[in-house]
């Protein structure tokens, strides 16, 4: 059964609150507002893009608070971070439910997210064989798109 965004937000709030508690911090109104705002974003985003959207919509938080919160959310397994070679880190909501790969174009800023049952099966087999429990996935493949697929 597919989780809704509301379900994922509830799971994220729990993970983040547990992370903060383990680190002797509190889930403040500002942190909750940032988490809610982040869950309203679509796809990949940079800290600067998020800060711009926050300023545009009137959400108040300093750049330092935003960067600190993003880092905490990565550590809490709520977000993942990727470097697509654009000169800054990109973030996305990643609750660890499905591994996926990013196809990163070296010719443009295009990034395509792909999933595959075969990819999942291969990783499951490797992880089981090695007795390894992953916390996060980050698979990036850099190259060129050869053309648009026809429908």
N, CA, C and O atoms as a GROMACS GRO file, in nm:
protein
  604
    1UNK      N    1   0.084  -0.119   0.000
    1UNK     CA    2   0.000   0.000   0.000
    1UNK      C    3   0.088   0.125   0.000
    1UNK      O    4   0.183   0.134   0.078
    2UNK      N    5   0.057   0.219  -0.086
    2UNK     CA    6   0.134   0.341  -0.102
    2UNK      C    7   0.104   0.439   0.011
    2UNK      O    8  -0.013   0.462   0.043
    3UNK      N    9   0.208   0.494   0.071
    3UNK     CA   10   0.189   0.596   0.174
    3UNK      C   11   0.152   0.729   0.108
    3UNK      O   12   0.205   0.762   0.002
    4UNK      N   13   0.061   0.803   0.169
    4UNK     CA   14   0.028   0.936   0.119
    4UNK      C   15   0.131   1.034   0.174
    4UNK      O   16   0.208   1.002   0.265
    5UNK      N   17   0.132   1.154   0.118
    5UNK     CA   18   0.225   1.257   0.167
    5UNK      C   19   0.199   1.287   0.314
    5UNK      O   20   0.292   1.314   0.390
    6UNK      N   21   0.071   1.283   0.354
    6UNK     CA   22   0.035   1.308   0.494
    6UNK      C   23   0.092   1.198   0.584
    6UNK      O   24   0.142   1.226   0.693
    7UNK      N   25   0.084   1.071   0.538
    7UNK     CA   26   0.142   0.960   0.614
    7UNK      C   27   0.293   0.975   0.625
    7UNK      O   28   0.350   0.956   0.733
    8UNK      N   29   0.357   1.010   0.514
    8UNK     CA   30   0.503   1.028   0.514
    8UNK      C   31   0.544   1.142   0.606
    8UNK      O   32   0.645   1.133   0.675
    9UNK      N   33   0.466   1.250   0.606
    9UNK     CA   34   0.497   1.362   0.694
    9UNK      C   35   0.488   1.319   0.840
    9UNK      O   36   0.573   1.358   0.921
   10UNK      N   37   0.389   1.239   0.875
   10UNK     CA   38   0.375   1.191   1.013
   10UNK      C   39   0.494   1.103   1.051
   10UNK      O   40   0.546   1.115   1.162
   11UNK      N   41   0.537   1.016   0.960
   11UNK     CA   42   0.654   0.931   0.985
   11UNK      C   43   0.778   1.018   1.000
   11UNK      O   44   0.860   0.996   1.090
   12UNK      N   45   0.792   1.118   0.912
   12UNK     CA   46   0.907   1.209   0.918
   12UNK      C   47   0.910   1.285   1.049
   12UNK      O   48   1.016   1.301   1.110
   13UNK      N   49   0.794   1.333   1.095
   13UNK     CA   50   0.788   1.406   1.221
   13UNK      C   51   0.834   1.316   1.336
   13UNK      O   52   0.907   1.361   1.425
   14UNK      N   53   0.792   1.191   1.334
   14UNK     CA   54   0.832   1.097   1.439
   14UNK      C   55   0.983   1.072   1.433
   14UNK      O   56   1.050   1.077   1.536
   15UNK      N   57   1.036   1.044   1.313
   15UNK     CA   58   1.180   1.021   1.298
   15UNK      C   59   1.261   1.141   1.345
   15UNK      O   60   1.361   1.127   1.416
   16UNK      N   61   1.216   1.258   1.304
   16UNK     CA   62   1.289   1.381   1.338
   16UNK      C   63   1.283   1.406   1.488
   16UNK      O   64   1.384   1.442   1.549
   17UNK      N   65   1.167   1.389   1.547
   17UNK     CA   66   1.152   1.410   1.692
   17UNK      C   67   1.240   1.312   1.769
   17UNK      O   68   1.302   1.350   1.868
   18UNK      N   69   1.246   1.186   1.725
   18UNK     CA   70   1.332   1.087   1.791
   18UNK      C   71   1.478   1.124   1.776
   18UNK      O   72   1.556   1.111   1.871
   19UNK      N   73   1.517   1.168   1.657
   19UNK     CA   74   1.655   1.211   1.632
   19UNK      C   75   1.691   1.327   1.726
   19UNK      O   76   1.796   1.325   1.791
   20UNK      N   77   1.604   1.426   1.733
   20UNK     CA   78   1.630   1.542   1.818
   20UNK      C   79   1.640   1.500   1.964
   20UNK      O   80   1.728   1.547   2.037
   21UNK      N   81   1.551   1.414   2.008
   21UNK     CA   82   1.552   1.368   2.148
   21UNK      C   83   1.684   1.296   2.180
   21UNK      O   84   1.744   1.320   2.285
   22UNK      N   85   1.729   1.208   2.087
   22UNK     CA   86   1.856   1.137   2.107
   22UNK      C   87   1.972   1.234   2.120
   22UNK      O   88   2.071   1.206   2.188
   23UNK      N   89   1.959   1.348   2.053
   23UNK     CA   90   2.066   1.449   2.053
   23UNK      C   91   2.038   1.564   2.149
   23UNK      O   92   2.099   1.671   2.140
   24UNK      N   93   1.944   1.541   2.240
   24UNK     CA   94   1.911   1.637   2.346
   24UNK      C   95   1.868   1.773   2.292
   24UNK      O   96   1.908   1.878   2.342
   25UNK      N   97   1.785   1.767   2.187
   25UNK     CA   98   1.727   1.888   2.128
   25UNK      C   99   1.574   1.871   2.128
   25UNK      O  100   1.523   1.763   2.157
   26UNK      N  101   1.504   1.978   2.096
   26UNK     CA  102   1.359   1.976   2.098
   26UNK      C  103   1.300   2.002   1.960
   26UNK      O  104   1.360   2.072   1.878
   27UNK      N  105   1.182   1.946   1.935
   27UNK     CA  106   1.109   1.973   1.812
   27UNK      C  107   1.031   2.103   1.834
   27UNK      O  108   0.920   2.103   1.885
   28UNK      N  109   1.094   2.214   1.793
   28UNK     CA  110   1.036   2.346   1.814
   28UNK      C  111   0.933   2.378   1.705
   28UNK      O  112   0.924   2.306   1.605
   29UNK      N  113   0.858   2.484   1.725
   29UNK     CA  114   0.761   2.530   1.624
   29UNK      C  115   0.832   2.562   1.493
   29UNK      O  116   0.782   2.532   1.385
   30UNK      N  117   0.950   2.625   1.503
   30UNK     CA  118   1.026   2.661   1.383
   30UNK      C  119   1.069   2.536   1.306
   30UNK      O  120   1.058   2.532   1.184
   31UNK      N  121   1.119   2.433   1.376
   31UNK     CA  122   1.160   2.310   1.311
   31UNK      C  123   1.040   2.239   1.248
   31UNK      O  124   1.050   2.185   1.138
   32UNK      N  125   0.927   2.239   1.319
   32UNK     CA  126   0.806   2.176   1.266
   32UNK      C  127   0.759   2.249   1.141
   32UNK      O  128   0.721   2.186   1.043
   33UNK      N  129   0.762   2.382   1.144
   33UNK     CA  130   0.721   2.461   1.028
   33UNK      C  131   0.812   2.434   0.908
   33UNK      O  132   0.764   2.423   0.795
   34UNK      N  133   0.943   2.424   0.932
   34UNK     CA  134   1.038   2.393   0.824
   34UNK      C  135   1.012   2.255   0.766
   34UNK      O  136   1.013   2.238   0.644
   35UNK      N  137   0.988   2.156   0.852
   35UNK     CA  138   0.960   2.021   0.804
   35UNK      C  139   0.833   2.020   0.719
   35UNK      O  140   0.831   1.961   0.611
   36UNK      N  141   0.728   2.086   0.766
   36UNK     CA  142   0.603   2.095   0.688
   36UNK      C  143   0.629   2.162   0.553
   36UNK      O  144   0.578   2.116   0.450
   37UNK      N  145   0.707   2.269   0.554
   37UNK     CA  146   0.737   2.342   0.430
   37UNK      C  147   0.816   2.254   0.333
   37UNK      O  148   0.788   2.253   0.213
   38UNK      N  149   0.912   2.181   0.385
   38UNK     CA  150   0.993   2.092   0.301
   38UNK      C  151   0.905   1.985   0.237
   38UNK      O  152   0.924   1.951   0.121
   39UNK      N  153   0.809   1.932   0.312
   39UNK     CA  154   0.721   1.830   0.257
   39UNK      C  155   0.624   1.884   0.153
   39UNK      O  156   0.559   1.806   0.082
   40UNK      N  157   0.612   2.015   0.143
   40UNK     CA  158   0.529   2.075   0.039
   40UNK      C  159   0.606   2.090  -0.092
   40UNK      O  160   0.547   2.124  -0.195
   41UNK      N  161   0.738   2.066  -0.090
   41UNK     CA  162   0.822   2.081  -0.208
   41UNK      C  163   0.807   1.956  -0.298
   41UNK      O  164   0.774   1.848  -0.251
   42UNK      N  165   0.832   1.976  -0.424
   42UNK     CA  166   0.826   1.866  -0.521
   42UNK      C  167   0.966   1.838  -0.574
   42UNK      O  168   1.041   1.930  -0.606
   43UNK      N  169   1.001   1.711  -0.582
   43UNK     CA  170   1.126   1.673  -0.644
   43UNK      C  171   1.249   1.714  -0.564
   43UNK      O  172   1.246   1.719  -0.441
   44UNK      N  173   1.356   1.743  -0.637
   44UNK     CA  174   1.484   1.781  -0.576
   44UNK      C  175   1.488   1.932  -0.557
   44UNK      O  176   1.430   2.007  -0.636
   45UNK      N  177   1.555   1.976  -0.452
   45UNK     CA  178   1.566   2.119  -0.426
   45UNK      C  179   1.699   2.146  -0.356
   45UNK      O  180   1.753   2.060  -0.286
   46UNK      N  181   1.750   2.266  -0.377
   46UNK     CA  182   1.872   2.308  -0.307
   46UNK      C  183   1.831   2.392  -0.187
   46UNK      O  184   1.716   2.434  -0.176
   47UNK      N  185   1.925   2.415  -0.097
   47UNK     CA  186   1.898   2.499   0.018
   47UNK      C  187   1.862   2.640  -0.026
   47UNK      O  188   1.772   2.702   0.032
   48UNK      N  189   1.931   2.692  -0.127
   48UNK     CA  190   1.902   2.827  -0.175
   48UNK      C  191   1.764   2.836  -0.238
   48UNK      O  192   1.693   2.935  -0.218
   49UNK      N  193   1.723   2.732  -0.314
   49UNK     CA  194   1.589   2.731  -0.371
   49UNK      C  195   1.483   2.728  -0.260
   49UNK      O  196   1.381   2.795  -0.268
   50UNK      N  197   1.510   2.650  -0.157
   50UNK     CA  198   1.419   2.640  -0.045
   50UNK      C  199   1.411   2.774   0.029
   50UNK      O  200   1.302   2.820   0.065
   51UNK      N  201   1.526   2.836   0.051
   51UNK     CA  202   1.530   2.966   0.119
   51UNK      C  203   1.453   3.070   0.039
   51UNK      O  204   1.379   3.151   0.097
   52UNK      N  205   1.468   3.070  -0.093
   52UNK     CA  206   1.394   3.163  -0.179
   52UNK      C  207   1.244   3.141  -0.164
   52UNK      O  208   1.168   3.238  -0.148
   53UNK      N  209   1.200   3.016  -0.168
   53UNK     CA  210   1.057   2.985  -0.153
   53UNK      C  211   1.006   3.025  -0.016
   53UNK      O  212   0.894   3.074  -0.002
   54UNK      N  213   1.089   3.005   0.085
   54UNK     CA  214   1.049   3.045   0.221
   54UNK      C  215   1.029   3.196   0.228
   54UNK      O  216   0.929   3.243   0.283
   55UNK      N  217   1.122   3.272   0.172
   55UNK     CA  218   1.112   3.417   0.173
   55UNK      C  219   0.990   3.463   0.092
   55UNK      O  220   0.920   3.556   0.131
   56UNK      N  221   0.968   3.396  -0.021
   56UNK     CA  222   0.856   3.432  -0.108
   56UNK      C  223   0.722   3.410  -0.039
   56UNK      O  224   0.628   3.487  -0.061
   57UNK      N  225   0.713   3.307   0.043
   57UNK     CA  226   0.586   3.274   0.109
   57UNK      C  227   0.576   3.327   0.251
   57UNK      O  228   0.473   3.310   0.316
   58UNK      N  229   0.683   3.392   0.299
   58UNK     CA  230   0.678   3.455   0.431
   58UNK      C  231   0.718   3.367   0.548
   58UNK      O  232   0.701   3.408   0.663
   59UNK      N  233   0.770   3.248   0.522
   59UNK     CA  234   0.818   3.162   0.631
   59UNK      C  235   0.952   3.216   0.679
   59UNK      O  236   1.045   3.232   0.600
   60UNK      N  237   0.962   3.243   0.807
   60UNK     CA  238   1.082   3.303   0.865
   60UNK      C  239   1.174   3.198   0.924
   60UNK      O  240   1.134   3.120   1.011
   61UNK      N  241   1.298   3.195   0.876
   61UNK     CA  242   1.405   3.112   0.932
   61UNK      C  243   1.535   3.162   0.873
   61UNK      O  244   1.540   3.199   0.756
   62UNK      N  245   1.639   3.162   0.952
   62UNK     CA  246   1.768   3.209   0.902
   62UNK      C  247   1.831   3.104   0.812
   62UNK      O  248   1.793   2.987   0.815
   63UNK      N  249   1.926   3.147   0.732
   63UNK     CA  250   2.000   3.055   0.645
   63UNK      C  251   2.069   2.948   0.730
   63UNK      O  252   2.069   2.830   0.694
   64UNK      N  253   2.128   2.989   0.843
   64UNK     CA  254   2.197   2.894   0.931
   64UNK      C  255   2.100   2.789   0.986
   64UNK      O  256   2.132   2.670   0.991
   65UNK      N  257   1.982   2.833   1.027
   65UNK     CA  258   1.881   2.739   1.078
   65UNK      C  259   1.839   2.643   0.970
   65UNK      O  260   1.824   2.523   0.995
   66UNK      N  261   1.819   2.694   0.848
   66UNK     CA  262   1.779   2.608   0.737
   66UNK      C  263   1.886   2.503   0.710
   66UNK      O  264   1.854   2.384   0.701
   67UNK      N  265   2.011   2.543   0.696
   67UNK     CA  266   2.119   2.448   0.669
   67UNK      C  267   2.132   2.345   0.782
   67UNK      O  268   2.152   2.226   0.756
   68UNK      N  269   2.122   2.390   0.905
   68UNK     CA  270   2.132   2.299   1.020
   68UNK      C  271   2.015   2.199   1.018
   68UNK      O  272   2.035   2.080   1.043
   69UNK      N  273   1.896   2.247   0.988
   69UNK     CA  274   1.778   2.160   0.984
   69UNK      C  275   1.789   2.059   0.870
   69UNK      O  276   1.757   1.942   0.888
   70UNK      N  277   1.834   2.102   0.753
   70UNK     CA  278   1.852   2.009   0.641
   70UNK      C  279   1.950   1.898   0.678
   70UNK      O  280   1.925   1.781   0.650
   71UNK      N  281   2.061   1.935   0.741
   71UNK     CA  282   2.160   1.837   0.784
   71UNK      C  283   2.101   1.739   0.884
   71UNK      O  284   2.125   1.618   0.876
   72UNK      N  285   2.023   1.791   0.979
   72UNK     CA  286   1.959   1.705   1.079
   72UNK      C  287   1.860   1.609   1.013
   72UNK      O  288   1.851   1.493   1.052
   73UNK      N  289   1.785   1.658   0.914
   73UNK     CA  290   1.686   1.574   0.847
   73UNK      C  291   1.752   1.464   0.764
   73UNK      O  292   1.695   1.356   0.748
   74UNK      N  293   1.871   1.490   0.712
   74UNK     CA  294   1.947   1.386   0.643
   74UNK      C  295   1.991   1.280   0.745
   74UNK      O  296   1.974   1.160   0.721
   75UNK      N  297   2.046   1.326   0.857
   75UNK     CA  298   2.089   1.232   0.963
   75UNK      C  299   1.972   1.152   1.020
   75UNK      O  300   1.991   1.038   1.061
   76UNK      N  301   1.854   1.211   1.023
   76UNK     CA  302   1.735   1.144   1.077
   76UNK      C  303   1.668   1.052   0.975
   76UNK      O  304   1.564   0.994   1.004
   77UNK      N  305   1.728   1.038   0.856
   77UNK     CA  306   1.674   0.954   0.747
   77UNK      C  307   1.537   1.001   0.700
   77UNK      O  308   1.447   0.920   0.676
   78UNK      N  309   1.525   1.132   0.686
   78UNK     CA  310   1.404   1.191   0.631
   78UNK      C  311   1.433   1.246   0.490
   78UNK      O  312   1.350   1.233   0.400
   79UNK      N  313   1.550   1.305   0.473
   79UNK     CA  314   1.594   1.358   0.345
   79UNK      C  315   1.720   1.284   0.300
   79UNK      O  316   1.793   1.229   0.382
   80UNK      N  317   1.743   1.285   0.170
   80UNK     CA  318   1.873   1.242   0.119
   80UNK      C  319   1.934   1.361   0.046
   80UNK      O  320   1.863   1.451   0.000
   81UNK      N  321   2.065   1.359   0.036
   81UNK     CA  322   2.134   1.466  -0.034
   81UNK      C  323   2.216   1.408  -0.147
   81UNK      O  324   2.269   1.297  -0.138
   82UNK      N  325   2.225   1.485  -0.256
   82UNK     CA  326   2.298   1.442  -0.374
   82UNK      C  327   2.374   1.560  -0.432
   82UNK      O  328   2.330   1.674  -0.421
   83UNK      N  329   2.487   1.530  -0.493
   83UNK     CA  330   2.563   1.631  -0.565
   83UNK      C  331   2.556   1.595  -0.712
   83UNK      O  332   2.618   1.498  -0.756
   84UNK      N  333   2.481   1.673  -0.788
   84UNK     CA  334   2.463   1.646  -0.931
   84UNK      C  335   2.565   1.722  -1.016
   84UNK      O  336   2.552   1.728  -1.138
   85UNK      N  337   2.665   1.780  -0.950
   85UNK     CA  338   2.768   1.853  -1.024
   85UNK      C  339   2.724   1.994  -1.062
   85UNK      O  340   2.782   2.054  -1.153
   86UNK      N  341   2.622   2.048  -0.996
   86UNK     CA  342   2.573   2.182  -1.027
   86UNK      C  343   2.630   2.287  -0.932
   86UNK      O  344   2.589   2.403  -0.936
   87UNK      N  345   2.724   2.247  -0.846
   87UNK     CA  346   2.787   2.342  -0.756
   87UNK      C  347   2.718   2.358  -0.622
   87UNK      O  348   2.758   2.442  -0.542
   88UNK      N  349   2.615   2.278  -0.596
   88UNK     CA  350   2.548   2.282  -0.468
   88UNK      C  351   2.480   2.147  -0.443
   88UNK      O  352   2.461   2.067  -0.535
   89UNK      N  353   2.444   2.124  -0.320
   89UNK     CA  354   2.379   2.000  -0.281
   89UNK      C  355   2.230   2.008  -0.310
   89UNK      O  356   2.167   2.112  -0.289
   90UNK      N  357   2.175   1.898  -0.358
   90UNK     CA  358   2.031   1.887  -0.379
   90UNK      C  359   1.975   1.793  -0.272
   90UNK      O  360   2.042   1.697  -0.231
   91UNK      N  361   1.855   1.820  -0.229
   91UNK     CA  362   1.788   1.739  -0.129
   91UNK      C  363   1.659   1.686  -0.188
   91UNK      O  364   1.603   1.743  -0.282
   92UNK      N  365   1.613   1.575  -0.132
   92UNK     CA  366   1.481   1.523  -0.166
   92UNK      C  367   1.428   1.444  -0.048
   92UNK      O  368   1.505   1.390   0.032
   93UNK      N  369   1.298   1.438  -0.038
   93UNK     CA  370   1.236   1.356   0.065
   93UNK      C  371   1.267   1.212   0.031
   93UNK      O  372   1.238   1.165  -0.079
   94UNK      N  373   1.326   1.141   0.125
   94UNK     CA  374   1.366   1.003   0.100
   94UNK      C  375   1.355   0.927   0.231
   94UNK      O  376   1.443   0.933   0.317
   95UNK      N  377   1.245   0.858   0.244
   95UNK     CA  378   1.218   0.784   0.368
   95UNK      C  379   1.269   0.641   0.358
   95UNK      O  380   1.235   0.556   0.441
   96UNK      N  381   1.354   0.613   0.257
   96UNK     CA  382   1.417   0.483   0.246
   96UNK      C  383   1.325   0.373   0.197
   96UNK      O  384   1.358   0.255   0.210
   97UNK      N  385   1.210   0.410   0.140
   97UNK     CA  386   1.116   0.307   0.100
   97UNK      C  387   1.153   0.237  -0.030
   97UNK      O  388   1.132   0.116  -0.041
   98UNK      N  389   1.207   0.308  -0.126
   98UNK     CA  390   1.244   0.246  -0.253
   98UNK      C  391   1.377   0.302  -0.303
   98UNK      O  392   1.392   0.423  -0.316
   99UNK      N  393   1.472   0.214  -0.330
   99UNK     CA  394   1.596   0.265  -0.389
   99UNK      C  395   1.568   0.315  -0.531
   99UNK      O  396   1.488   0.258  -0.604
  100UNK      N  397   1.636   0.420  -0.567
  100UNK     CA  398   1.623   0.472  -0.702
  100UNK      C  399   1.758   0.527  -0.745
  100UNK      O  400   1.847   0.549  -0.663
  101UNK      N  401   1.770   0.549  -0.874
  101UNK     CA  402   1.894   0.604  -0.929
  101UNK      C  403   1.863   0.739  -0.991
  101UNK      O  404   1.752   0.763  -1.038
  102UNK      N  405   1.962   0.827  -0.990
  102UNK     CA  406   1.952   0.955  -1.058
  102UNK      C  407   2.036   0.948  -1.184
  102UNK      O  408   2.156   0.918  -1.178
  103UNK      N  409   1.975   0.973  -1.297
  103UNK     CA  410   2.047   0.986  -1.423
  103UNK      C  411   2.075   1.134  -1.442
  103UNK      O  412   1.983   1.213  -1.462
  104UNK      N  413   2.202   1.172  -1.436
  104UNK     CA  414   2.241   1.313  -1.437
  104UNK      C  415   2.306   1.345  -1.571
  104UNK      O  416   2.410   1.288  -1.606
  105UNK      N  417   2.245   1.437  -1.645
  105UNK     CA  418   2.297   1.477  -1.775
  105UNK      C  419   2.419   1.566  -1.758
  105UNK      O  420   2.418   1.663  -1.681
  106UNK      N  421   2.524   1.533  -1.830
  106UNK     CA  422   2.644   1.618  -1.833
  106UNK      C  423   2.629   1.731  -1.934
  106UNK      O  424   2.712   1.822  -1.939
  107UNK      N  425   2.523   1.724  -2.017
  107UNK     CA  426   2.500   1.822  -2.122
  107UNK      C  427   2.404   1.933  -2.080
  107UNK      O  428   2.396   2.037  -2.146
  108UNK      N  429   2.332   1.911  -1.971
  108UNK     CA  430   2.232   2.009  -1.926
  108UNK      C  431   2.214   1.991  -1.775
  108UNK      O  432   2.289   1.916  -1.711
  109UNK      N  433   2.117   2.060  -1.719
  109UNK     CA  434   2.087   2.045  -1.577
  109UNK      C  435   1.983   1.936  -1.551
  109UNK      O  436   1.932   1.924  -1.440
  110UNK      N  437   1.952   1.857  -1.653
  110UNK     CA  438   1.849   1.753  -1.639
  110UNK      C  439   1.893   1.642  -1.545
  110UNK      O  440   2.005   1.592  -1.553
  111UNK      N  441   1.802   1.604  -1.457
  111UNK     CA  442   1.821   1.491  -1.367
  111UNK      C  443   1.692   1.411  -1.372
  111UNK      O  444   1.583   1.465  -1.349
  112UNK      N  445   1.704   1.283  -1.403
  112UNK     CA  446   1.587   1.196  -1.410
  112UNK      C  447   1.600   1.090  -1.302
  112UNK      O  448   1.704   1.025  -1.287
  113UNK      N  449   1.492   1.072  -1.227
  113UNK     CA  450   1.488   0.971  -1.122
  113UNK      C  451   1.425   0.845  -1.179
  113UNK      O  452   1.316   0.850  -1.237
  114UNK      N  453   1.493   0.731  -1.162
  114UNK     CA  454   1.440   0.605  -1.215
  114UNK      C  455   1.439   0.498  -1.107
  114UNK      O  456   1.525   0.493  -1.019
  115UNK      N  457   1.339   0.412  -1.116
  115UNK     CA  458   1.331   0.296  -1.027
  115UNK      C  459   1.322   0.172  -1.113
  115UNK      O  460   1.284   0.179  -1.230
  116UNK      N  461   1.355   0.060  -1.055
  116UNK     CA  462   1.351  -0.065  -1.129
  116UNK      C  463   1.341  -0.181  -1.031
  116UNK      O  464   1.416  -0.188  -0.933
  117UNK      N  465   1.248  -0.271  -1.057
  117UNK     CA  466   1.235  -0.390  -0.973
  117UNK      C  467   1.364  -0.472  -0.978
  117UNK      O  468   1.404  -0.531  -0.877
  118UNK      N  469   1.430  -0.476  -1.094
  118UNK     CA  470   1.556  -0.550  -1.107
  118UNK      C  471   1.666  -0.485  -1.022
  118UNK      O  472   1.746  -0.554  -0.959
  119UNK      N  473   1.668  -0.352  -1.021
  119UNK     CA  474   1.765  -0.280  -0.938
  119UNK      C  475   1.740  -0.310  -0.790
  119UNK      O  476   1.834  -0.339  -0.716
  120UNK      N  477   1.615  -0.304  -0.749
  120UNK     CA  478   1.579  -0.336  -0.610
  120UNK      C  479   1.620  -0.478  -0.573
  120UNK      O  480   1.677  -0.502  -0.467
  121UNK      N  481   1.591  -0.572  -0.662
  121UNK     CA  482   1.624  -0.713  -0.636
  121UNK      C  483   1.775  -0.732  -0.625
  121UNK      O  484   1.823  -0.804  -0.537
  122UNK      N  485   1.850  -0.667  -0.714
  122UNK     CA  486   1.996  -0.680  -0.712
  122UNK      C  487   2.052  -0.624  -0.581
  122UNK      O  488   2.138  -0.687  -0.519
  123UNK      N  489   2.004  -0.508  -0.540
  123UNK     CA  490   2.052  -0.452  -0.415
  123UNK      C  491   2.012  -0.537  -0.296
  123UNK      O  492   2.092  -0.557  -0.204
  124UNK      N  493   1.890  -0.586  -0.295
  124UNK     CA  494   1.845  -0.673  -0.186
  124UNK      C  495   1.934  -0.796  -0.173
  124UNK      O  496   1.973  -0.834  -0.063
  125UNK      N  497   1.967  -0.855  -0.287
  125UNK     CA  498   2.052  -0.975  -0.287
  125UNK      C  499   2.192  -0.941  -0.235
  125UNK      O  500   2.247  -1.014  -0.152
  126UNK      N  501   2.249  -0.834  -0.283
  126UNK     CA  502   2.384  -0.793  -0.239
  126UNK      C  503   2.384  -0.764  -0.089
  126UNK      O  504   2.473  -0.809  -0.017
  127UNK      N  505   2.286  -0.688  -0.043
  127UNK     CA  506   2.279  -0.651   0.098
  127UNK      C  507   2.260  -0.773   0.187
  127UNK      O  508   2.323  -0.785   0.292
  128UNK      N  509   2.172  -0.864   0.144
  128UNK     CA  510   2.149  -0.987   0.221
  128UNK      C  511   2.277  -1.070   0.226
  128UNK      O  512   2.316  -1.117   0.332
  129UNK      N  513   2.340  -1.087   0.111
  129UNK     CA  514   2.463  -1.167   0.103
  129UNK      C  515   2.574  -1.110   0.191
  129UNK      O  516   2.650  -1.185   0.253
  130UNK      N  517   2.583  -0.979   0.196
  130UNK     CA  518   2.688  -0.914   0.275
  130UNK      C  519   2.648  -0.892   0.420
  130UNK      O  520   2.730  -0.849   0.501
  131UNK      N  521   2.521  -0.920   0.455
  131UNK     CA  522   2.474  -0.898   0.591
  131UNK      C  523   2.480  -0.751   0.628
  131UNK      O  524   2.524  -0.714   0.737
  132UNK      N  525   2.434  -0.667   0.535
  132UNK     CA  526   2.446  -0.522   0.552
  132UNK      C  527   2.307  -0.459   0.551
  132UNK      O  528   2.224  -0.491   0.466
  133UNK      N  529   2.282  -0.372   0.646
  133UNK     CA  530   2.154  -0.300   0.654
  133UNK      C  531   2.178  -0.154   0.618
  133UNK      O  532   2.240  -0.081   0.696
  134UNK      N  533   2.130  -0.109   0.503
  134UNK     CA  534   2.156   0.029   0.460
  134UNK      C  535   2.073   0.130   0.538
  134UNK      O  536   1.961   0.102   0.581
  135UNK      N  537   2.130   0.247   0.554
  135UNK     CA  538   2.055   0.358   0.614
  135UNK      C  539   2.001   0.448   0.504
  135UNK      O  540   1.889   0.497   0.513
  136UNK      N  541   2.081   0.468   0.400
  136UNK     CA  542   2.042   0.553   0.288
  136UNK      C  543   2.101   0.495   0.159
  136UNK      O  544   2.202   0.425   0.160
  137UNK      N  545   2.035   0.526   0.050
  137UNK     CA  546   2.086   0.497  -0.084
  137UNK      C  547   2.120   0.628  -0.153
  137UNK      O  548   2.053   0.729  -0.129
  138UNK      N  549   2.221   0.628  -0.237
  138UNK     CA  550   2.248   0.743  -0.322
  138UNK      C  551   2.318   0.691  -0.447
  138UNK      O  552   2.439   0.671  -0.448
  139UNK      N  553   2.240   0.670  -0.550
  139UNK     CA  554   2.293   0.614  -0.674
  139UNK      C  555   2.281   0.720  -0.782
  139UNK      O  556   2.171   0.767  -0.812
  140UNK      N  557   2.394   0.757  -0.840
  140UNK     CA  558   2.397   0.859  -0.944
  140UNK      C  559   2.475   0.806  -1.062
  140UNK      O  560   2.583   0.748  -1.047
  141UNK      N  561   2.420   0.825  -1.179
  141UNK     CA  562   2.485   0.784  -1.302
  141UNK      C  563   2.495   0.908  -1.390
  141UNK      O  564   2.394   0.968  -1.426
  142UNK      N  565   2.616   0.946  -1.426
  142UNK     CA  566   2.640   1.066  -1.505
  142UNK      C  567   2.661   1.028  -1.651
  142UNK      O  568   2.732   0.931  -1.680
  143UNK      N  569   2.601   1.102  -1.742
  143UNK     CA  570   2.615   1.075  -1.884
  143UNK      C  571   2.530   1.168  -1.967
  143UNK      O  572   2.501   1.281  -1.927
  144UNK      N  573   2.489   1.118  -2.083
  144UNK     CA  574   2.409   1.198  -2.176
  144UNK      C  575   2.282   1.123  -2.214
  144UNK      O  576   2.285   1.002  -2.235
  145UNK      N  577   2.173   1.195  -2.222
  145UNK     CA  578   2.049   1.136  -2.271
  145UNK      C  579   2.060   1.130  -2.422
  145UNK      O  580   2.094   1.229  -2.486
  146UNK      N  581   2.032   1.014  -2.480
  146UNK     CA  582   2.050   0.993  -2.622
  146UNK      C  583   1.934   1.043  -2.706
  146UNK      O  584   1.945   1.049  -2.829
  147UNK      N  585   1.827   1.076  -2.645
  147UNK     CA  586   1.711   1.128  -2.717
  147UNK      C  587   1.586   1.099  -2.638
  147UNK      O  588   1.587   1.022  -2.542
  148UNK      N  589   1.480   1.160  -2.680
  148UNK     CA  590   1.354   1.139  -2.611
  148UNK      C  591   1.295   1.005  -2.652
  148UNK      O  592   1.298   0.967  -2.769
  149UNK      N  593   1.240   0.934  -2.551
  149UNK     CA  594   1.169   0.810  -2.582
  149UNK      C  595   1.037   0.844  -2.644
  149UNK      O  596   0.970   0.939  -2.603
  150UNK      N  597   1.000   0.766  -2.742
  150UNK     CA  598   0.869   0.788  -2.805
  150UNK      C  599   0.765   0.708  -2.732
  150UNK      O  600   0.787   0.593  -2.694
  151UNK      N  601   0.650   0.770  -2.713
  151UNK     CA  602   0.540   0.705  -2.640
  151UNK      C  603   0.470   0.601  -2.723
  151UNK      O  604   0.376   0.538  -2.676
   0.00000   0.00000   0.00000
